[in-house]
């Protein structure tokens, strides 16, 4: 409850997250350049291109595969950049993800234009379980970066923080899960959430590339690696700070909030996956999805039923009917020929 009060008290900062960035937004706040990753893309990470953004330097959007995208509800549906191209949304396809009690979460999925030429990208794996407390996660977003150090005085105490830049570029960083059992109430949305704190360098819980979200990271991705497989575990929605912190500033102890993908996994699959990719045995043959189910020609196939036996049966039936009809025609033709020959003989 205390954490929830903190978020509500920082409503001004939270509201800033819903504003589209006027130019390309940099991802994440770091303690200093010394603790920023030198690599543009994390090593051995295959899903960098899946984290993209709204057109005109908008906030972050995650491409799920099969022509569907995920972002924060307060970000909304719109044109996105994918494989260097602008892709229109399929208007009318947006779905707000819901909680088990029927209330809306700050999450939405939308389909890309049906006639869009989409790149050949596999389906993004979704975590089935939330990250554990203390588990390291990978953050990717298009939010602001660290600018100059800001000092302010409050009730006789001096505080320090990092001012946000006005623009930037896509970046990645790391953090560690503080809690996987939070509920974030923000406006009309209630979201089951993960949280992680912005820890000082070399502190007990700090990661090597410790990072904190900022404006523009809404809709950003939180990945976790399990048994050698990267999967989407969260989607960043908000940040919060202690009372009295000036706007557009990050400081140690700030919290990043991310929607827990495992809590909304069923909703995501329901809207974005076909019958051959929804992890269900839709035709009751004991085999699930492509390529295990013989009725699935690809993950985009909408029907698991194996229609080949029916097609073969129909082919035999058509062949048999054609044979019978053909024999009938042949017999009638032969009979007519015999009658004509008989008549010539009589003449």
C-alpha positions as a printed NumPy array, in Angstrom:
array([[  0.   ,   0.   ,   0.   ],
       [  2.884,   2.409,   0.777],
       [  4.301,   1.827,  -2.694],
       [  0.92 ,   2.529,  -4.233],
       [  0.647,   5.805,  -2.286],
       [  4.079,   6.799,  -3.567],
       [  2.972,   6.321,  -7.165],
       [ -0.214,   8.289,  -6.656],
       [  1.71 ,  11.13 ,  -5.014],
       [  3.937,  11.334,  -8.085],
       [  0.993,  11.812, -10.461],
       [  2.683,  14.765, -12.158],
       [  5.627,  12.6  , -13.096],
       [  3.396,   9.748, -14.151],
       [  1.378,  12.035, -16.39 ],
       [  4.564,  13.053, -18.149],
       [  5.03 ,   9.484, -19.28 ],
       [  1.906,   9.641, -21.407],
       [  3.136,  12.62 , -23.455],
       [  4.651,  11.795, -26.83 ],
       [  8.28 ,  12.828, -27.199],
       [  8.786,  15.71 , -29.69 ],
       [ 11.876,  14.044, -31.14 ],
       [ 13.684,  10.711, -31.007],
       [ 13.809,   9.692, -27.347],
       [ 16.781,   8.091, -25.68 ],
       [ 16.305,   4.998, -23.607],
       [ 16.887,   4.932, -19.871],
       [ 18.791,   6.849, -17.185],
       [ 22.264,   5.681, -16.085],
       [ 24.337,   6.789, -13.095],
       [ 27.177,   8.   , -15.35 ],
       [ 28.775,   7.232, -18.736],
       [ 31.087,   4.844, -16.887],
       [ 28.128,   2.538, -16.226],
       [ 26.529,   2.692, -19.689],
       [ 26.952,  -0.322, -21.985],
       [ 29.376,   0.161, -24.859],
       [ 27.581,  -2.341, -27.11 ],
       [ 24.628,  -0.984, -29.08 ],
       [ 22.862,  -4.335, -28.806],
       [ 23.145,  -6.764, -25.877],
       [ 25.257,  -9.81 , -26.628],
       [ 23.415, -12.934, -27.723],
       [ 20.097, -11.1  , -27.804],
       [ 17.874, -11.893, -30.833],
       [ 14.936,  -9.536, -30.21 ],
       [ 16.443,  -6.067, -30.493],
       [ 14.376,  -5.163, -33.574],
       [ 11.147,  -6.186, -31.809],
       [ 11.394,  -3.129, -29.54 ],
       [ 10.431,  -0.157, -31.686],
       [  8.483,   3.078, -31.31 ],
       [  5.558,   5.107, -32.536],
       [  6.226,   7.306, -35.545],
       [  7.406,  10.93 , -35.033],
       [  9.618,   9.991, -32.09 ],
       [  6.804,   8.543, -30.052],
       [  7.069,   6.226, -27.028],
       [  8.039,   2.581, -27.181],
       [  6.081,  -0.253, -28.829],
       [  6.845,  -3.988, -28.74 ],
       [  6.285,  -6.095, -31.858],
       [  4.865,  -9.503, -30.862],
       [  4.96 , -11.177, -34.269],
       [  2.141, -12.287, -36.597],
       [  1.323,  -8.642, -37.31 ],
       [  0.474,  -7.58 , -33.724],
       [  2.016,  -4.98 , -31.406],
       [  1.893,  -4.311, -27.648],
       [  2.212,  -0.986, -25.83 ],
       [  0.879,   0.966, -22.866],
       [ -2.768,   1.982, -23.034],
       [ -1.863,   5.619, -22.38 ],
       [  0.488,   5.496, -25.387],
       [ -2.248,   4.283, -27.729],
       [ -2.38 ,   2.792, -31.209],
       [ -0.643,   4.417, -34.16 ],
       [  1.906,   4.122, -36.919],
       [  5.08 ,   2.319, -35.884],
       [  8.551,   1.839, -37.299],
       [  9.385,  -1.754, -38.184],
       [ 12.469,  -2.893, -40.042],
       [ 13.13 ,   0.703, -41.032],
       [  9.679,   1.194, -42.561],
       [  6.576,   3.029, -41.38 ],
       [  3.721,   0.575, -40.813],
       [  0.126,   1.692, -40.385],
       [ -2.148,   0.119, -37.768],
       [ -5.284,  -1.806, -38.665],
       [ -7.841,   0.673, -37.369],
       [-10.479,  -0.889, -35.152],
       [ -8.156,  -3.707, -34.024],
       [ -7.076,  -2.23 , -30.662],
       [ -7.893,  -4.216, -27.52 ],
       [ -7.283,  -3.036, -23.962],
       [ -6.041,  -5.917, -21.825],
       [ -8.244,  -6.727, -18.865],
       [ -7.699,  -7.959, -15.33 ],
       [ -9.424, -11.052, -13.994],
       [-11.997,  -8.857, -12.225],
       [-12.936,  -7.134, -15.483],
       [-11.096,  -3.851, -14.887],
       [ -8.801,  -2.45 , -17.609],
       [ -5.012,  -2.482, -17.341],
       [ -2.638,   0.106, -18.792],
       [ -1.866,  -2.268, -21.657],
       [ -3.158,  -2.694, -25.177],
       [ -2.521,  -4.742, -28.305],
       [ -3.278,  -3.698, -31.858],
       [ -2.92 ,  -5.268, -35.26 ],
       [ -0.835,  -3.793, -38.04 ],
       [ -2.344,  -3.036, -41.448],
       [ -3.541,  -6.207, -43.148],
       [ -1.898,  -5.235, -46.431],
       [  1.425,  -4.26 , -44.817],
       [  4.58 ,  -5.995, -46.03 ],
       [  5.91 ,  -7.191, -42.686],
       [  9.416,  -8.537, -42.097],
       [  9.855, -12.247, -41.462],
       [ 10.122, -12.139, -37.661],
       [  9.349, -15.056, -35.38 ],
       [  6.795, -14.924, -32.582],
       [  8.18 , -13.202, -29.475],
       [  8.319, -15.627, -26.497],
       [  6.22 , -14.529, -23.492],
       [  7.107, -15.403, -19.91 ],
       [  4.714, -17.831, -18.239],
       [  5.831, -16.902, -14.724],
       [  6.846, -13.538, -13.24 ],
       [ 10.515, -12.846, -12.534],
       [ 11.756, -13.704,  -9.066],
       [ 12.679, -11.034,  -6.56 ],
       [ 16.347, -10.193,  -7.141],
       [ 16.374, -11.643, -10.67 ],
       [ 18.26 ,  -9.509, -13.201],
       [ 16.298,  -8.16 , -16.15 ],
       [ 17.133,  -6.403, -19.415],
       [ 15.399,  -3.078, -20.155],
       [ 14.997,  -1.582, -23.653],
       [ 13.236,   1.689, -24.454],
       [ 13.181,   5.019, -26.269],
       [ 12.981,   7.297, -23.218],
       [ 15.123,  10.206, -22.047],
       [ 18.769,   9.917, -20.984],
       [ 20.818,  11.362, -18.146],
       [ 21.816,  15.004, -18.553],
       [ 23.41 ,  17.184, -15.871],
       [ 23.363,  16.63 , -12.103],
       [ 20.725,  18.718, -10.287],
       [ 20.946,  19.798,  -6.632],
       [ 18.002,  21.001,  -4.542],
       [ 17.232,  21.643,  -0.908],
       [ 14.185,  20.338,   0.927],
       [ 13.503,  20.843,   4.624],
       [ 17.136,  21.652,   5.241],
       [ 18.44 ,  18.602,   3.42 ],
       [ 20.371,  18.666,   0.148],
       [ 19.343,  16.188,  -2.542],
       [ 20.916,  15.259,  -5.861],
       [ 19.398,  13.879,  -9.043],
       [ 19.875,  13.575, -12.783],
       [ 18.025,  15.875, -15.145],
       [ 16.429,  14.26 , -18.207],
       [ 17.712,  15.149, -21.669],
       [ 15.423,  16.614, -24.307],
       [ 16.103,  13.886, -26.865],
       [ 18.183,  10.785, -27.406],
       [ 18.239,   7.324, -28.953],
       [ 17.259,   3.731, -28.316],
       [ 19.224,   2.206, -25.433],
       [ 19.369,  -0.825, -23.176],
       [ 20.288,  -1.306, -19.54 ],
       [ 19.786,  -3.699, -16.655],
       [ 18.163,  -3.776, -13.245],
       [ 17.022,  -6.229, -10.616],
       [ 13.438,  -7.111,  -9.664],
       [ 12.401,  -5.588,  -6.337],
       [  8.878,  -7.023,  -6.305],
       [  6.714,  -9.077,  -8.652],
       [  3.489,  -8.687,  -6.669],
       [  2.499,  -5.039,  -7.009],
       [ -0.712,  -3.369,  -8.162],
       [ -0.395,   0.012,  -9.877],
       [ -3.506,   2.218,  -9.865],
       [ -3.178,   5.075, -12.329],
       [ -6.198,   6.968, -13.621],
       [ -8.755,   4.518, -15.013],
       [ -6.251,   1.657, -15.175],
       [ -5.187,  -0.914, -12.62 ],
       [ -2.17 ,  -3.005, -13.605],
       [ -0.511,  -6.036, -12.026],
       [  3.083,  -4.909, -11.985],
       [  6.76 ,  -5.656, -11.462],
       [  8.984,  -3.036,  -9.812],
       [ 12.717,  -2.34 ,  -9.804],
       [ 14.701,   0.397,  -8.055],
       [ 17.422,   2.722,  -9.308],
       [ 20.345,   1.705,  -7.094],
       [ 23.647,   3.586,  -6.696],
       [ 26.68 ,   2.101,  -8.482],
       [ 28.457,  -0.726,  -6.662],
       [ 25.68 ,  -1.011,  -4.089],
       [ 24.495,  -4.46 ,  -3.041],
       [ 21.567,  -4.723,  -5.482],
       [ 23.007,  -2.667,  -8.352],
       [ 23.615,  -4.363, -11.693],
       [ 26.544,  -3.576, -13.99 ],
       [ 24.463,  -1.39 , -16.298],
       [ 21.972,  -0.132, -13.705],
       [ 19.216,   1.855, -15.454],
       [ 15.981,   3.672, -14.676],
       [ 13.054,   4.464, -17.005],
       [ 12.082,   7.992, -18.049],
       [  9.667,   9.755, -20.41 ],
       [  9.36 ,   7.802, -23.654],
       [ 10.058,   4.409, -22.072],
       [  6.328,   3.751, -21.635],
       [  5.62 ,   0.574, -23.588],
       [  9.282,  -0.431, -23.277],
       [ 10.382,  -4.035, -22.899],
       [ 11.604,  -5.95 , -19.858],
       [ 13.28 ,  -9.225, -20.821],
       [ 14.457, -12.117, -18.691],
       [ 16.685, -15.015, -19.728],
       [ 15.7  , -18.487, -18.549],
       [ 17.456, -21.714, -19.498],
       [ 19.241, -19.868, -22.273],
       [ 16.052, -18.418, -23.79 ],
       [ 15.173, -14.716, -23.758],
       [ 11.51 , -13.937, -23.168],
       [  9.356, -10.863, -22.599],
       [  8.58 , -10.582, -18.882],
       [  7.328,  -7.01 , -18.548],
       [  6.28 ,  -3.82 , -20.3  ],
       [  7.291,  -0.519, -18.691],
       [  4.428,   1.847, -17.871],
       [  5.475,   4.382, -15.215],
       [  8.125,   5.699, -12.85 ],
       [  7.756,   7.104,  -9.366],
       [  9.961,   9.089,  -6.998],
       [  9.759,  10.211,  -3.411],
       [  7.656,  13.235,  -2.479],
       [  9.2  ,  16.611,  -3.224],
       [ 11.339,  15.482,  -6.16 ],
       [ 11.281,  18.051,  -8.997],
       [  9.806,  16.973, -12.319],
       [ 11.943,  15.558, -15.142],
       [ 14.53 ,  14.297, -12.701],
       [ 15.674,  10.819, -11.65 ],
       [ 17.452,  10.02 ,  -8.406],
       [ 18.649,   6.907,  -6.63 ],
       [ 15.769,   5.051,  -5.038],
       [ 13.303,   5.844,  -7.842],
       [ 11.016,   3.026,  -8.935],
       [ 10.233,   1.775, -12.439],
       [  6.884,   0.015, -12.839],
       [  6.29 ,  -2.592, -15.526],
       [  3.187,  -4.596, -16.348],
       [  3.701,  -8.28 , -15.532],
       [  3.383, -10.107, -18.871],
       [  2.709, -13.458, -17.176],
       [ -0.459, -11.999, -15.592],
       [ -1.84 , -10.951, -19.002],
       [ -0.401, -13.736, -21.113],
       [ -3.765, -15.38 , -21.733],
       [ -5.285, -12.088, -22.887],
       [ -2.367, -11.446, -25.216],
       [ -2.599, -14.92 , -26.76 ],
       [ -6.358, -14.574, -27.106],
       [ -6.118, -11.486, -29.293],
       [ -2.821, -11.886, -31.112],
       [ -2.363, -15.582, -31.882],
       [ -3.987, -17.784, -34.504],
       [ -5.176, -21.323, -33.732],
       [ -1.815, -22.616, -34.953],
       [  0.136, -20.435, -32.503],
       [ -2.079, -20.057, -29.409],
       [ -0.544, -22.947, -27.412],
       [ -3.867, -24.836, -27.369],
       [ -5.068, -28.098, -28.904],
       [ -7.93 , -26.554, -30.867],
       [ -8.843, -29.652, -32.915],
       [ -8.485, -32.27 , -30.148],
       [ -5.886, -34.411, -31.911],
       [ -3.398, -34.223, -29.033],
       [ -0.99 , -32.047, -31.029],
       [ -0.517, -28.33 , -30.474],
       [  0.333, -25.599, -32.976],
       [  2.822, -25.43 , -35.82 ],
       [  4.942, -27.452, -36.532],
       [  3.665, -30.286, -34.288],
       [  0.071, -30.273, -35.527],
       [ -0.095, -31.68 , -39.094],
       [ -3.087, -29.461, -39.799],
       [ -0.956, -26.315, -39.406],
       [  0.917, -25.142, -42.47 ],
       [  2.507, -22.172, -40.61 ],
       [  2.097, -20.175, -37.367],
       [ -0.259, -17.83 , -39.235],
       [ -2.6  , -20.711, -40.161],
       [ -5.982, -20.073, -38.505],
       [ -7.2  , -23.683, -38.447],
       [ -5.509, -26.654, -36.73 ],
       [ -7.768, -29.194, -38.368],
       [ -5.97 , -31.501, -40.773],
       [ -8.021, -31.174, -43.946],
       [ -5.794, -33.458, -46.   ],
       [ -7.687, -36.729, -45.257],
       [-10.933, -34.973, -46.172],
       [ -9.327, -33.643, -49.316],
       [ -8.082, -37.133, -50.223],
       [-11.515, -38.608, -49.505],
       [-13.168, -35.939, -51.608],
       [-10.646, -36.553, -54.369],
       [-11.481, -40.277, -54.382],
       [-15.179, -39.471, -54.367],
       [-14.82 , -37.022, -57.223],
       [-12.697, -39.532, -59.09 ],
       [-15.239, -42.299, -58.59 ],
       [-18.119, -40.096, -59.693],
       [-16.13 , -38.966, -62.699],
       [-15.393, -42.604, -63.591],
       [-19.039, -43.614, -63.334],
       [-20.134, -40.63 , -65.385],
       [-17.394, -41.303, -67.896],
       [-18.408, -44.966, -68.27 ],
       [-22.017, -43.944, -68.736],
       [-21.102, -41.482, -71.443],
       [-18.829, -44.053, -73.098],
       [-21.595, -46.693, -73.077],
       [-24.18 , -44.301, -74.51 ],
       [-21.761, -43.171, -77.173],
       [-20.891, -46.762, -78.072],
       [-24.554, -47.748, -78.175],
       [-25.429, -44.875, -80.478],
       [-22.521, -45.854, -82.728],
       [-23.778, -49.459, -82.88 ],
       [-27.305, -48.327, -83.756],
       [-26.042, -46.114, -86.582],
       [-23.875, -48.93 , -87.947],
       [-26.859, -51.316, -87.836],
       [-28.989, -48.834, -89.76 ],
       [-26.338, -48.501, -92.49 ],
       [-26.202, -52.273, -92.793],
       [-29.973, -52.463, -93.318],
       [-29.801, -49.718, -95.919]])
